[in-house]
Amino acid sequence: MSQQKPIISIITPVYNSEQFLGQCLQSLFAQTIAQQIEYIFIDDASTDGSPIMLNNAAKQHGNLNIKVLINTTNQGSAATRNSGIRLAQGKYLMFVDSDDWIEHDMAETLLHAATSN
């Protein structure tokens, strides 16, 4: 079964965010249009449990379009975001930092605003 091209790519750079990452992931995967989203997580050589959390989340949510990349050396925020942009296949891009969380309808609300104006 082929997967439909995502409408939105959410790019989340991660660096030593283990303390906050669980809440971030929960808010991202609870989006009302989660099936239309491509989730791109790029761990920038974290030294905590962030990479393990990301890989576990990808396995646990196998029904979603989740990509996890792990940098072996720290590239910095800008380079990490640019890597996400290069991988993104969605028509629209969104960034969410790994220590943030979003409302369950944020992606849908932004998509509606982008397509109706």
Phi and psi restraints in degrees (range 20) as a CNS / XPLOR table:
assign (resid 1 and name C) (resid 2 and name N)
       (resid 2 and name CA) (resid 2 and name C) 1.0 -82.8 20.0 2
assign (resid 2 and name N) (resid 2 and name CA)
       (resid 2 and name C) (resid 3 and name N) 1.0 144.5 20.0 2
assign (resid 2 and name C) (resid 3 and name N)
       (resid 3 and name CA) (resid 3 and name C) 1.0 -89.4 20.0 2
assign (resid 3 and name N) (resid 3 and name CA)
       (resid 3 and name C) (resid 4 and name N) 1.0 139.6 20.0 2
assign (resid 3 and name C) (resid 4 and name N)
       (resid 4 and name CA) (resid 4 and name C) 1.0 -68.5 20.0 2
assign (resid 4 and name N) (resid 4 and name CA)
       (resid 4 and name C) (resid 5 and name N) 1.0 145.7 20.0 2
assign (resid 4 and name C) (resid 5 and name N)
       (resid 5 and name CA) (resid 5 and name C) 1.0 -63.2 20.0 2
assign (resid 5 and name N) (resid 5 and name CA)
       (resid 5 and name C) (resid 6 and name N) 1.0 133.2 20.0 2
assign (resid 5 and name C) (resid 6 and name N)
       (resid 6 and name CA) (resid 6 and name C) 1.0 -69.1 20.0 2
assign (resid 6 and name N) (resid 6 and name CA)
       (resid 6 and name C) (resid 7 and name N) 1.0 149.2 20.0 2
assign (resid 6 and name C) (resid 7 and name N)
       (resid 7 and name CA) (resid 7 and name C) 1.0 -83.9 20.0 2
assign (resid 7 and name N) (resid 7 and name CA)
       (resid 7 and name C) (resid 8 and name N) 1.0 -39.5 20.0 2
assign (resid 7 and name C) (resid 8 and name N)
       (resid 8 and name CA) (resid 8 and name C) 1.0 -123.6 20.0 2
assign (resid 8 and name N) (resid 8 and name CA)
       (resid 8 and name C) (resid 9 and name N) 1.0 136.2 20.0 2
assign (resid 8 and name C) (resid 9 and name N)
       (resid 9 and name CA) (resid 9 and name C) 1.0 -108.1 20.0 2
assign (resid 9 and name N) (resid 9 and name CA)
       (resid 9 and name C) (resid 10 and name N) 1.0 120.9 20.0 2
assign (resid 9 and name C) (resid 10 and name N)
       (resid 10 and name CA) (resid 10 and name C) 1.0 -102.0 20.0 2
assign (resid 10 and name N) (resid 10 and name CA)
       (resid 10 and name C) (resid 11 and name N) 1.0 118.4 20.0 2
assign (resid 10 and name C) (resid 11 and name N)
       (resid 11 and name CA) (resid 11 and name C) 1.0 -103.6 20.0 2
assign (resid 11 and name N) (resid 11 and name CA)
       (resid 11 and name C) (resid 12 and name N) 1.0 125.3 20.0 2
assign (resid 11 and name C) (resid 12 and name N)
       (resid 12 and name CA) (resid 12 and name C) 1.0 -127.0 20.0 2
assign (resid 12 and name N) (resid 12 and name CA)
       (resid 12 and name C) (resid 13 and name N) 1.0 105.3 20.0 2
assign (resid 12 and name C) (resid 13 and name N)
       (resid 13 and name CA) (resid 13 and name C) 1.0 -74.8 20.0 2
assign (resid 13 and name N) (resid 13 and name CA)
       (resid 13 and name C) (resid 14 and name N) 1.0 139.9 20.0 2
assign (resid 13 and name C) (resid 14 and name N)
       (resid 14 and name CA) (resid 14 and name C) 1.0 -128.1 20.0 2
assign (resid 14 and name N) (resid 14 and name CA)
       (resid 14 and name C) (resid 15 and name N) 1.0 132.4 20.0 2
assign (resid 14 and name C) (resid 15 and name N)
       (resid 15 and name CA) (resid 15 and name C) 1.0 -149.9 20.0 2
assign (resid 15 and name N) (resid 15 and name CA)
       (resid 15 and name C) (resid 16 and name N) 1.0 112.1 20.0 2
assign (resid 15 and name C) (resid 16 and name N)
       (resid 16 and name CA) (resid 16 and name C) 1.0 47.1 20.0 2
assign (resid 16 and name N) (resid 16 and name CA)
       (resid 16 and name C) (resid 17 and name N) 1.0 53.0 20.0 2
assign (resid 16 and name C) (resid 17 and name N)
       (resid 17 and name CA) (resid 17 and name C) 1.0 -111.6 20.0 2
assign (resid 17 and name N) (resid 17 and name CA)
       (resid 17 and name C) (resid 18 and name N) 1.0 18.3 20.0 2
assign (resid 17 and name C) (resid 18 and name N)
       (resid 18 and name CA) (resid 18 and name C) 1.0 -48.8 20.0 2
assign (resid 18 and name N) (resid 18 and name CA)
       (resid 18 and name C) (resid 19 and name N) 1.0 -39.3 20.0 2
assign (resid 18 and name C) (resid 19 and name N)
       (resid 19 and name CA) (resid 19 and name C) 1.0 -63.1 20.0 2
assign (resid 19 and name N) (resid 19 and name CA)
       (resid 19 and name C) (resid 20 and name N) 1.0 -32.7 20.0 2
assign (resid 19 and name C) (resid 20 and name N)
       (resid 20 and name CA) (resid 20 and name C) 1.0 -110.5 20.0 2
assign (resid 20 and name N) (resid 20 and name CA)
       (resid 20 and name C) (resid 21 and name N) 1.0 -16.1 20.0 2
assign (resid 20 and name C) (resid 21 and name N)
       (resid 21 and name CA) (resid 21 and name C) 1.0 -61.4 20.0 2
assign (resid 21 and name N) (resid 21 and name CA)
       (resid 21 and name C) (resid 22 and name N) 1.0 -36.9 20.0 2
assign (resid 21 and name C) (resid 22 and name N)
       (resid 22 and name CA) (resid 22 and name C) 1.0 -58.5 20.0 2
assign (resid 22 and name N) (resid 22 and name CA)
       (resid 22 and name C) (resid 23 and name N) 1.0 -45.2 20.0 2
assign (resid 22 and name C) (resid 23 and name N)
       (resid 23 and name CA) (resid 23 and name C) 1.0 -68.1 20.0 2
assign (resid 23 and name N) (resid 23 and name CA)
       (resid 23 and name C) (resid 24 and name N) 1.0 -37.2 20.0 2
assign (resid 23 and name C) (resid 24 and name N)
       (resid 24 and name CA) (resid 24 and name C) 1.0 -61.6 20.0 2
assign (resid 24 and name N) (resid 24 and name CA)
       (resid 24 and name C) (resid 25 and name N) 1.0 -50.8 20.0 2
assign (resid 24 and name C) (resid 25 and name N)
       (resid 25 and name CA) (resid 25 and name C) 1.0 -60.4 20.0 2
assign (resid 25 and name N) (resid 25 and name CA)
       (resid 25 and name C) (resid 26 and name N) 1.0 -43.4 20.0 2
assign (resid 25 and name C) (resid 26 and name N)
       (resid 26 and name CA) (resid 26 and name C) 1.0 -59.2 20.0 2
assign (resid 26 and name N) (resid 26 and name CA)
       (resid 26 and name C) (resid 27 and name N) 1.0 -43.0 20.0 2
assign (resid 26 and name C) (resid 27 and name N)
       (resid 27 and name CA) (resid 27 and name C) 1.0 -69.2 20.0 2
assign (resid 27 and name N) (resid 27 and name CA)
       (resid 27 and name C) (resid 28 and name N) 1.0 -34.9 20.0 2
assign (resid 27 and name C) (resid 28 and name N)
       (resid 28 and name CA) (resid 28 and name C) 1.0 -69.5 20.0 2
assign (resid 28 and name N) (resid 28 and name CA)
       (resid 28 and name C) (resid 29 and name N) 1.0 -45.9 20.0 2
assign (resid 28 and name C) (resid 29 and name N)
       (resid 29 and name CA) (resid 29 and name C) 1.0 -74.7 20.0 2
assign (resid 29 and name N) (resid 29 and name CA)
       (resid 29 and name C) (resid 30 and name N) 1.0 -12.2 20.0 2
assign (resid 29 and name C) (resid 30 and name N)
       (resid 30 and name CA) (resid 30 and name C) 1.0 -92.4 20.0 2
assign (resid 30 and name N) (resid 30 and name CA)
       (resid 30 and name C) (resid 31 and name N) 1.0 9.4 20.0 2
assign (resid 30 and name C) (resid 31 and name N)
       (resid 31 and name CA) (resid 31 and name C) 1.0 -61.4 20.0 2
assign (resid 31 and name N) (resid 31 and name CA)
       (resid 31 and name C) (resid 32 and name N) 1.0 142.2 20.0 2
assign (resid 31 and name C) (resid 32 and name N)
       (resid 32 and name CA) (resid 32 and name C) 1.0 -62.8 20.0 2
assign (resid 32 and name N) (resid 32 and name CA)
       (resid 32 and name C) (resid 33 and name N) 1.0 -23.2 20.0 2
assign (resid 32 and name C) (resid 33 and name N)
       (resid 33 and name CA) (resid 33 and name C) 1.0 -117.0 20.0 2
assign (resid 33 and name N) (resid 33 and name CA)
       (resid 33 and name C) (resid 34 and name N) 1.0 35.6 20.0 2
assign (resid 33 and name C) (resid 34 and name N)
       (resid 34 and name CA) (resid 34 and name C) 1.0 -53.7 20.0 2
assign (resid 34 and name N) (resid 34 and name CA)
       (resid 34 and name C) (resid 35 and name N) 1.0 -33.2 20.0 2
assign (resid 34 and name C) (resid 35 and name N)
       (resid 35 and name CA) (resid 35 and name C) 1.0 -70.7 20.0 2
assign (resid 35 and name N) (resid 35 and name CA)
       (resid 35 and name C) (resid 36 and name N) 1.0 -14.7 20.0 2
assign (resid 35 and name C) (resid 36 and name N)
       (resid 36 and name CA) (resid 36 and name C) 1.0 -102.1 20.0 2
assign (resid 36 and name N) (resid 36 and name CA)
       (resid 36 and name C) (resid 37 and name N) 1.0 6.8 20.0 2
assign (resid 36 and name C) (resid 37 and name N)
       (resid 37 and name CA) (resid 37 and name C) 1.0 -109.5 20.0 2
assign (resid 37 and name N) (resid 37 and name CA)
       (resid 37 and name C) (resid 38 and name N) 1.0 141.2 20.0 2
assign (resid 37 and name C) (resid 38 and name N)
       (resid 38 and name CA) (resid 38 and name C) 1.0 -103.5 20.0 2
assign (resid 38 and name N) (resid 38 and name CA)
       (resid 38 and name C) (resid 39 and name N) 1.0 121.1 20.0 2
assign (resid 38 and name C) (resid 39 and name N)
       (resid 39 and name CA) (resid 39 and name C) 1.0 -99.1 20.0 2
assign (resid 39 and name N) (resid 39 and name CA)
       (resid 39 and name C) (resid 40 and name N) 1.0 121.2 20.0 2
assign (resid 39 and name C) (resid 40 and name N)
       (resid 40 and name CA) (resid 40 and name C) 1.0 -118.8 20.0 2
assign (resid 40 and name N) (resid 40 and name CA)
       (resid 40 and name C) (resid 41 and name N) 1.0 115.8 20.0 2
assign (resid 40 and name C) (resid 41 and name N)
       (resid 41 and name CA) (resid 41 and name C) 1.0 -112.6 20.0 2
assign (resid 41 and name N) (resid 41 and name CA)
       (resid 41 and name C) (resid 42 and name N) 1.0 128.3 20.0 2
assign (resid 41 and name C) (resid 42 and name N)
       (resid 42 and name CA) (resid 42 and name C) 1.0 -124.0 20.0 2
assign (resid 42 and name N) (resid 42 and name CA)
       (resid 42 and name C) (resid 43 and name N) 1.0 109.1 20.0 2
assign (resid 42 and name C) (resid 43 and name N)
       (resid 43 and name CA) (resid 43 and name C) 1.0 -84.3 20.0 2
assign (resid 43 and name N) (resid 43 and name CA)
       (resid 43 and name C) (resid 44 and name N) 1.0 125.5 20.0 2
assign (resid 43 and name C) (resid 44 and name N)
       (resid 44 and name CA) (resid 44 and name C) 1.0 -96.3 20.0 2
assign (resid 44 and name N) (resid 44 and name CA)
       (resid 44 and name C) (resid 45 and name N) 1.0 59.3 20.0 2
assign (resid 44 and name C) (resid 45 and name N)
       (resid 45 and name CA) (resid 45 and name C) 1.0 63.5 20.0 2
assign (resid 45 and name N) (resid 45 and name CA)
       (resid 45 and name C) (resid 46 and name N) 1.0 46.3 20.0 2
assign (resid 45 and name C) (resid 46 and name N)
       (resid 46 and name CA) (resid 46 and name C) 1.0 -60.5 20.0 2
assign (resid 46 and name N) (resid 46 and name CA)
       (resid 46 and name C) (resid 47 and name N) 1.0 150.8 20.0 2
assign (resid 46 and name C) (resid 47 and name N)
       (resid 47 and name CA) (resid 47 and name C) 1.0 -108.3 20.0 2
assign (resid 47 and name N) (resid 47 and name CA)
       (resid 47 and name C) (resid 48 and name N) 1.0 4.2 20.0 2
assign (resid 47 and name C) (resid 48 and name N)
       (resid 48 and name CA) (resid 48 and name C) 1.0 -105.4 20.0 2
assign (resid 48 and name N) (resid 48 and name CA)
       (resid 48 and name C) (resid 49 and name N) 1.0 -158.1 20.0 2
assign (resid 48 and name C) (resid 49 and name N)
       (resid 49 and name CA) (resid 49 and name C) 1.0 -86.1 20.0 2
assign (resid 49 and name N) (resid 49 and name CA)
       (resid 49 and name C) (resid 50 and name N) 1.0 9.8 20.0 2
assign (resid 49 and name C) (resid 50 and name N)
       (resid 50 and name CA) (resid 50 and name C) 1.0 -56.0 20.0 2
assign (resid 50 and name N) (resid 50 and name CA)
       (resid 50 and name C) (resid 51 and name N) 1.0 -47.2 20.0 2
assign (resid 50 and name C) (resid 51 and name N)
       (resid 51 and name CA) (resid 51 and name C) 1.0 -60.1 20.0 2
assign (resid 51 and name N) (resid 51 and name CA)
       (resid 51 and name C) (resid 52 and name N) 1.0 -38.6 20.0 2
assign (resid 51 and name C) (resid 52 and name N)
       (resid 52 and name CA) (resid 52 and name C) 1.0 -64.7 20.0 2
assign (resid 52 and name N) (resid 52 and name CA)
       (resid 52 and name C) (resid 53 and name N) 1.0 -43.1 20.0 2
assign (resid 52 and name C) (resid 53 and name N)
       (resid 53 and name CA) (resid 53 and name C) 1.0 -60.5 20.0 2
assign (resid 53 and name N) (resid 53 and name CA)
       (resid 53 and name C) (resid 54 and name N) 1.0 -42.4 20.0 2
assign (resid 53 and name C) (resid 54 and name N)
       (resid 54 and name CA) (resid 54 and name C) 1.0 -64.2 20.0 2
assign (resid 54 and name N) (resid 54 and name CA)
       (resid 54 and name C) (resid 55 and name N) 1.0 -47.0 20.0 2
assign (resid 54 and name C) (resid 55 and name N)
       (resid 55 and name CA) (resid 55 and name C) 1.0 -64.7 20.0 2
assign (resid 55 and name N) (resid 55 and name CA)
       (resid 55 and name C) (resid 56 and name N) 1.0 -39.3 20.0 2
assign (resid 55 and name C) (resid 56 and name N)
       (resid 56 and name CA) (resid 56 and name C) 1.0 -64.8 20.0 2
assign (resid 56 and name N) (resid 56 and name CA)
       (resid 56 and name C) (resid 57 and name N) 1.0 -41.2 20.0 2
assign (resid 56 and name C) (resid 57 and name N)
       (resid 57 and name CA) (resid 57 and name C) 1.0 -63.9 20.0 2
assign (resid 57 and name N) (resid 57 and name CA)
       (resid 57 and name C) (resid 58 and name N) 1.0 -40.4 20.0 2
assign (resid 57 and name C) (resid 58 and name N)
       (resid 58 and name CA) (resid 58 and name C) 1.0 -63.2 20.0 2
assign (resid 58 and name N) (resid 58 and name CA)
       (resid 58 and name C) (resid 59 and name N) 1.0 -40.4 20.0 2
assign (resid 58 and name C) (resid 59 and name N)
       (resid 59 and name CA) (resid 59 and name C) 1.0 -67.5 20.0 2
assign (resid 59 and name N) (resid 59 and name CA)
       (resid 59 and name C) (resid 60 and name N) 1.0 -42.5 20.0 2
assign (resid 59 and name C) (resid 60 and name N)
       (resid 60 and name CA) (resid 60 and name C) 1.0 -67.4 20.0 2
assign (resid 60 and name N) (resid 60 and name CA)
       (resid 60 and name C) (resid 61 and name N) 1.0 -31.4 20.0 2
assign (resid 60 and name C) (resid 61 and name N)
       (resid 61 and name CA) (resid 61 and name C) 1.0 -112.8 20.0 2
assign (resid 61 and name N) (resid 61 and name CA)
       (resid 61 and name C) (resid 62 and name N) 1.0 51.8 20.0 2
assign (resid 61 and name C) (resid 62 and name N)
       (resid 62 and name CA) (resid 62 and name C) 1.0 -63.6 20.0 2
assign (resid 62 and name N) (resid 62 and name CA)
       (resid 62 and name C) (resid 63 and name N) 1.0 -14.7 20.0 2
assign (resid 62 and name C) (resid 63 and name N)
       (resid 63 and name CA) (resid 63 and name C) 1.0 -79.8 20.0 2
assign (resid 63 and name N) (resid 63 and name CA)
       (resid 63 and name C) (resid 64 and name N) 1.0 -8.8 20.0 2
assign (resid 63 and name C) (resid 64 and name N)
       (resid 64 and name CA) (resid 64 and name C) 1.0 -104.5 20.0 2
assign (resid 64 and name N) (resid 64 and name CA)
       (resid 64 and name C) (resid 65 and name N) 1.0 159.3 20.0 2
assign (resid 64 and name C) (resid 65 and name N)
       (resid 65 and name CA) (resid 65 and name C) 1.0 -86.5 20.0 2
assign (resid 65 and name N) (resid 65 and name CA)
       (resid 65 and name C) (resid 66 and name N) 1.0 92.2 20.0 2
assign (resid 65 and name C) (resid 66 and name N)
       (resid 66 and name CA) (resid 66 and name C) 1.0 -120.0 20.0 2
assign (resid 66 and name N) (resid 66 and name CA)
       (resid 66 and name C) (resid 67 and name N) 1.0 129.5 20.0 2
assign (resid 66 and name C) (resid 67 and name N)
       (resid 67 and name CA) (resid 67 and name C) 1.0 -119.4 20.0 2
assign (resid 67 and name N) (resid 67 and name CA)
       (resid 67 and name C) (resid 68 and name N) 1.0 131.7 20.0 2
assign (resid 67 and name C) (resid 68 and name N)
       (resid 68 and name CA) (resid 68 and name C) 1.0 -122.6 20.0 2
assign (resid 68 and name N) (resid 68 and name CA)
       (resid 68 and name C) (resid 69 and name N) 1.0 123.5 20.0 2
assign (resid 68 and name C) (resid 69 and name N)
       (resid 69 and name CA) (resid 69 and name C) 1.0 -117.9 20.0 2
assign (resid 69 and name N) (resid 69 and name CA)
       (resid 69 and name C) (resid 70 and name N) 1.0 140.5 20.0 2
assign (resid 69 and name C) (resid 70 and name N)
       (resid 70 and name CA) (resid 70 and name C) 1.0 -120.8 20.0 2
assign (resid 70 and name N) (resid 70 and name CA)
       (resid 70 and name C) (resid 71 and name N) 1.0 113.9 20.0 2
assign (resid 70 and name C) (resid 71 and name N)
       (resid 71 and name CA) (resid 71 and name C) 1.0 -74.9 20.0 2
assign (resid 71 and name N) (resid 71 and name CA)
       (resid 71 and name C) (resid 72 and name N) 1.0 137.4 20.0 2
assign (resid 71 and name C) (resid 72 and name N)
       (resid 72 and name CA) (resid 72 and name C) 1.0 -83.8 20.0 2
assign (resid 72 and name N) (resid 72 and name CA)
       (resid 72 and name C) (resid 73 and name N) 1.0 -22.3 20.0 2
assign (resid 72 and name C) (resid 73 and name N)
       (resid 73 and name CA) (resid 73 and name C) 1.0 -128.7 20.0 2
assign (resid 73 and name N) (resid 73 and name CA)
       (resid 73 and name C) (resid 74 and name N) 1.0 149.6 20.0 2
assign (resid 73 and name C) (resid 74 and name N)
       (resid 74 and name CA) (resid 74 and name C) 1.0 -68.8 20.0 2
assign (resid 74 and name N) (resid 74 and name CA)
       (resid 74 and name C) (resid 75 and name N) 1.0 125.0 20.0 2
assign (resid 74 and name C) (resid 75 and name N)
       (resid 75 and name CA) (resid 75 and name C) 1.0 -103.4 20.0 2
assign (resid 75 and name N) (resid 75 and name CA)
       (resid 75 and name C) (resid 76 and name N) 1.0 -18.4 20.0 2
assign (resid 75 and name C) (resid 76 and name N)
       (resid 76 and name CA) (resid 76 and name C) 1.0 93.9 20.0 2
assign (resid 76 and name N) (resid 76 and name CA)
       (resid 76 and name C) (resid 77 and name N) 1.0 161.6 20.0 2
assign (resid 76 and name C) (resid 77 and name N)
       (resid 77 and name CA) (resid 77 and name C) 1.0 -61.4 20.0 2
assign (resid 77 and name N) (resid 77 and name CA)
       (resid 77 and name C) (resid 78 and name N) 1.0 -46.0 20.0 2
assign (resid 77 and name C) (resid 78 and name N)
       (resid 78 and name CA) (resid 78 and name C) 1.0 -64.5 20.0 2
assign (resid 78 and name N) (resid 78 and name CA)
       (resid 78 and name C) (resid 79 and name N) 1.0 -46.1 20.0 2
assign (resid 78 and name C) (resid 79 and name N)
       (resid 79 and name CA) (resid 79 and name C) 1.0 -64.7 20.0 2
assign (resid 79 and name N) (resid 79 and name CA)
       (resid 79 and name C) (resid 80 and name N) 1.0 -37.7 20.0 2
assign (resid 79 and name C) (resid 80 and name N)
       (resid 80 and name CA) (resid 80 and name C) 1.0 -65.6 20.0 2
assign (resid 80 and name N) (resid 80 and name CA)
       (resid 80 and name C) (resid 81 and name N) 1.0 -43.8 20.0 2
assign (resid 80 and name C) (resid 81 and name N)
       (resid 81 and name CA) (resid 81 and name C) 1.0 -62.6 20.0 2
assign (resid 81 and name N) (resid 81 and name CA)
       (resid 81 and name C) (resid 82 and name N) 1.0 -41.9 20.0 2
assign (resid 81 and name C) (resid 82 and name N)
       (resid 82 and name CA) (resid 82 and name C) 1.0 -63.1 20.0 2
assign (resid 82 and name N) (resid 82 and name CA)
       (resid 82 and name C) (resid 83 and name N) 1.0 -36.4 20.0 2
assign (resid 82 and name C) (resid 83 and name N)
       (resid 83 and name CA) (resid 83 and name C) 1.0 -61.5 20.0 2
assign (resid 83 and name N) (resid 83 and name CA)
       (resid 83 and name C) (resid 84 and name N) 1.0 -41.1 20.0 2
assign (resid 83 and name C) (resid 84 and name N)
       (resid 84 and name CA) (resid 84 and name C) 1.0 -63.9 20.0 2
assign (resid 84 and name N) (resid 84 and name CA)
       (resid 84 and name C) (resid 85 and name N) 1.0 -40.6 20.0 2
assign (resid 84 and name C) (resid 85 and name N)
       (resid 85 and name CA) (resid 85 and name C) 1.0 -62.6 20.0 2
assign (resid 85 and name N) (resid 85 and name CA)
       (resid 85 and name C) (resid 86 and name N) 1.0 -42.1 20.0 2
assign (resid 85 and name C) (resid 86 and name N)
       (resid 86 and name CA) (resid 86 and name C) 1.0 -63.0 20.0 2
assign (resid 86 and name N) (resid 86 and name CA)
       (resid 86 and name C) (resid 87 and name N) 1.0 -31.6 20.0 2
assign (resid 86 and name C) (resid 87 and name N)
       (resid 87 and name CA) (resid 87 and name C) 1.0 -83.9 20.0 2
assign (resid 87 and name N) (resid 87 and name CA)
       (resid 87 and name C) (resid 88 and name N) 1.0 -22.4 20.0 2
assign (resid 87 and name C) (resid 88 and name N)
       (resid 88 and name CA) (resid 88 and name C) 1.0 -63.7 20.0 2
assign (resid 88 and name N) (resid 88 and name CA)
       (resid 88 and name C) (resid 89 and name N) 1.0 137.5 20.0 2
assign (resid 88 and name C) (resid 89 and name N)
       (resid 89 and name CA) (resid 89 and name C) 1.0 -115.3 20.0 2
assign (resid 89 and name N) (resid 89 and name CA)
       (resid 89 and name C) (resid 90 and name N) 1.0 -6.3 20.0 2
assign (resid 89 and name C) (resid 90 and name N)
       (resid 90 and name CA) (resid 90 and name C) 1.0 -72.2 20.0 2
assign (resid 90 and name N) (resid 90 and name CA)
       (resid 90 and name C) (resid 91 and name N) 1.0 157.4 20.0 2
assign (resid 90 and name C) (resid 91 and name N)
       (resid 91 and name CA) (resid 91 and name C) 1.0 -68.8 20.0 2
assign (resid 91 and name N) (resid 91 and name CA)
       (resid 91 and name C) (resid 92 and name N) 1.0 -34.4 20.0 2
assign (resid 91 and name C) (resid 92 and name N)
       (resid 92 and name CA) (resid 92 and name C) 1.0 -119.5 20.0 2
assign (resid 92 and name N) (resid 92 and name CA)
       (resid 92 and name C) (resid 93 and name N) 1.0 146.1 20.0 2
assign (resid 92 and name C) (resid 93 and name N)
       (resid 93 and name CA) (resid 93 and name C) 1.0 -111.1 20.0 2
assign (resid 93 and name N) (resid 93 and name CA)
       (resid 93 and name C) (resid 94 and name N) 1.0 145.7 20.0 2
assign (resid 93 and name C) (resid 94 and name N)
       (resid 94 and name CA) (resid 94 and name C) 1.0 -141.4 20.0 2
assign (resid 94 and name N) (resid 94 and name CA)
       (resid 94 and name C) (resid 95 and name N) 1.0 141.1 20.0 2
assign (resid 94 and name C) (resid 95 and name N)
       (resid 95 and name CA) (resid 95 and name C) 1.0 -112.9 20.0 2
assign (resid 95 and name N) (resid 95 and name CA)
       (resid 95 and name C) (resid 96 and name N) 1.0 136.1 20.0 2
assign (resid 95 and name C) (resid 96 and name N)
       (resid 96 and name CA) (resid 96 and name C) 1.0 -133.7 20.0 2
assign (resid 96 and name N) (resid 96 and name CA)
       (resid 96 and name C) (resid 97 and name N) 1.0 123.9 20.0 2
assign (resid 96 and name C) (resid 97 and name N)
       (resid 97 and name CA) (resid 97 and name C) 1.0 -73.2 20.0 2
assign (resid 97 and name N) (resid 97 and name CA)
       (resid 97 and name C) (resid 98 and name N) 1.0 152.1 20.0 2
assign (resid 97 and name C) (resid 98 and name N)
       (resid 98 and name CA) (resid 98 and name C) 1.0 -71.9 20.0 2
assign (resid 98 and name N) (resid 98 and name CA)
       (resid 98 and name C) (resid 99 and name N) 1.0 -10.5 20.0 2
assign (resid 98 and name C) (resid 99 and name N)
       (resid 99 and name CA) (resid 99 and name C) 1.0 -104.9 20.0 2
assign (resid 99 and name N) (resid 99 and name CA)
       (resid 99 and name C) (resid 100 and name N) 1.0 15.6 20.0 2
assign (resid 99 and name C) (resid 100 and name N)
       (resid 100 and name CA) (resid 100 and name C) 1.0 -114.3 20.0 2
assign (resid 100 and name N) (resid 100 and name CA)
       (resid 100 and name C) (resid 101 and name N) 1.0 167.9 20.0 2
assign (resid 100 and name C) (resid 101 and name N)
       (resid 101 and name CA) (resid 101 and name C) 1.0 -141.8 20.0 2
assign (resid 101 and name N) (resid 101 and name CA)
       (resid 101 and name C) (resid 102 and name N) 1.0 157.5 20.0 2
assign (resid 101 and name C) (resid 102 and name N)
       (resid 102 and name CA) (resid 102 and name C) 1.0 -126.5 20.0 2
assign (resid 102 and name N) (resid 102 and name CA)
       (resid 102 and name C) (resid 103 and name N) 1.0 159.6 20.0 2
assign (resid 102 and name C) (resid 103 and name N)
       (resid 103 and name CA) (resid 103 and name C) 1.0 -66.3 20.0 2
assign (resid 103 and name N) (resid 103 and name CA)
       (resid 103 and name C) (resid 104 and name N) 1.0 152.9 20.0 2
assign (resid 103 and name C) (resid 104 and name N)
       (resid 104 and name CA) (resid 104 and name C) 1.0 -62.3 20.0 2
assign (resid 104 and name N) (resid 104 and name CA)
       (resid 104 and name C) (resid 105 and name N) 1.0 -20.9 20.0 2
assign (resid 104 and name C) (resid 105 and name N)
       (resid 105 and name CA) (resid 105 and name C) 1.0 -113.2 20.0 2
assign (resid 105 and name N) (resid 105 and name CA)
       (resid 105 and name C) (resid 106 and name N) 1.0 14.9 20.0 2
assign (resid 105 and name C) (resid 106 and name N)
       (resid 106 and name CA) (resid 106 and name C) 1.0 -61.6 20.0 2
assign (resid 106 and name N) (resid 106 and name CA)
       (resid 106 and name C) (resid 107 and name N) 1.0 -48.1 20.0 2
assign (resid 106 and name C) (resid 107 and name N)
       (resid 107 and name CA) (resid 107 and name C) 1.0 -62.5 20.0 2
assign (resid 107 and name N) (resid 107 and name CA)
       (resid 107 and name C) (resid 108 and name N) 1.0 -42.5 20.0 2
assign (resid 107 and name C) (resid 108 and name N)
       (resid 108 and name CA) (resid 108 and name C) 1.0 -64.8 20.0 2
assign (resid 108 and name N) (resid 108 and name CA)
       (resid 108 and name C) (resid 109 and name N) 1.0 -41.6 20.0 2
assign (resid 108 and name C) (resid 109 and name N)
       (resid 109 and name CA) (resid 109 and name C) 1.0 -63.8 20.0 2
assign (resid 109 and name N) (resid 109 and name CA)
       (resid 109 and name C) (resid 110 and name N) 1.0 -44.3 20.0 2
assign (resid 109 and name C) (resid 110 and name N)
       (resid 110 and name CA) (resid 110 and name C) 1.0 -67.4 20.0 2
assign (resid 110 and name N) (resid 110 and name CA)
       (resid 110 and name C) (resid 111 and name N) 1.0 -38.4 20.0 2
assign (resid 110 and name C) (resid 111 and name N)
       (resid 111 and name CA) (resid 111 and name C) 1.0 -62.6 20.0 2
assign (resid 111 and name N) (resid 111 and name CA)
       (resid 111 and name C) (resid 112 and name N) 1.0 -43.4 20.0 2
assign (resid 111 and name C) (resid 112 and name N)
       (resid 112 and name CA) (resid 112 and name C) 1.0 -61.1 20.0 2
assign (resid 112 and name N) (resid 112 and name CA)
       (resid 112 and name C) (resid 113 and name N) 1.0 -44.5 20.0 2
assign (resid 112 and name C) (resid 113 and name N)
       (resid 113 and name CA) (resid 113 and name C) 1.0 -63.1 20.0 2
assign (resid 113 and name N) (resid 113 and name CA)
       (resid 113 and name C) (resid 114 and name N) 1.0 -41.0 20.0 2
assign (resid 113 and name C) (resid 114 and name N)
       (resid 114 and name CA) (resid 114 and name C) 1.0 -68.7 20.0 2
assign (resid 114 and name N) (resid 114 and name CA)
       (resid 114 and name C) (resid 115 and name N) 1.0 -34.9 20.0 2
assign (resid 114 and name C) (resid 115 and name N)
       (resid 115 and name CA) (resid 115 and name C) 1.0 -90.7 20.0 2
assign (resid 115 and name N) (resid 115 and name CA)
       (resid 115 and name C) (resid 116 and name N) 1.0 -15.3 20.0 2
assign (resid 115 and name C) (resid 116 and name N)
       (resid 116 and name CA) (resid 116 and name C) 1.0 -102.5 20.0 2
assign (resid 116 and name N) (resid 116 and name CA)
       (resid 116 and name C) (resid 117 and name N) 1.0 -4.6 20.0 2
